[in-house]
Amino acid sequence: MSWLDRVRNAIPFVAKRETPDNLWHKCKGCGQMVFVKELEDNQHVCPKCDHHDRIGPSLRFDYHFDEDSWTVLDSPRVAEDPLKFRDSKRYIDRLKAARVATGEQDAFVNAVGTIDGNRAVIGVQDFAFMGGSMGQAVGEAFVAGCEAAIAERAPYIVFTASGGARMQEGILSLMQMPRSTVAIEMLHDAGLPYIVVLTDPTSGGVMAAYAMLGDVQIAEPNATLAFTGRRVIENTIREKLPDDFQTSEYYRDHGLIDMVTHRRDLKETLGRLVAYLTPVKQAA
């Protein structure tokens, strides 16, 4: 036995302390490590730089509905993989993987509940589900959300987060753009408001459709909002774009949206809008 082995064996063994992997979160905005509990208590907004993390439907419902007031609506069923699409993987396999990862049927979920005591329907697009891409299921869910709002005589509030249309469904995904526009007109015909909250990122066909058709347009801070990519635009017009181009603040400053609202203030803002815009129900 060498002297090194003798020294090593003489050192008392101390078991390695197990540390959970989910205690810390690296902020995508500032790169700092943030205690997960602190991040959750701050509605998934970085306490150091105010970066708004992407969150899914259940957290959106928790943050913006009154406590224990909301119920998730059933998602409409559509034909899966209508084009039998395959690239490096089969489309049906991508759907299965996304459902396992998110626990959702597709990228758009509706719920009905109250905001400061007033009825409202909220639809949330989940970027974690195939980039929040818009296919037939998303289009059907959006239409179902509009119909639920009409049945409830309540506003429809949509949180958008999407990379655009779902390429695996081809023209069927693009058909959801006019369908969603017609559904919004149904809301207007019923005298009900349609409120949009743009979150990071919202782009492509979704940006060209229901994301920019709100009666009131709100955005979370520093969200990327675009129809097409910055580099494509610069190559097309052969000009350098401003550093803040395609951000919430740029859209607000140029009159494309109404306001930029911090996540902690969103429920209060939505509560005021719902109370002000909701039709007064006539007594029986």
Disulfide bonds with the S-S distance in Angstrom:
none
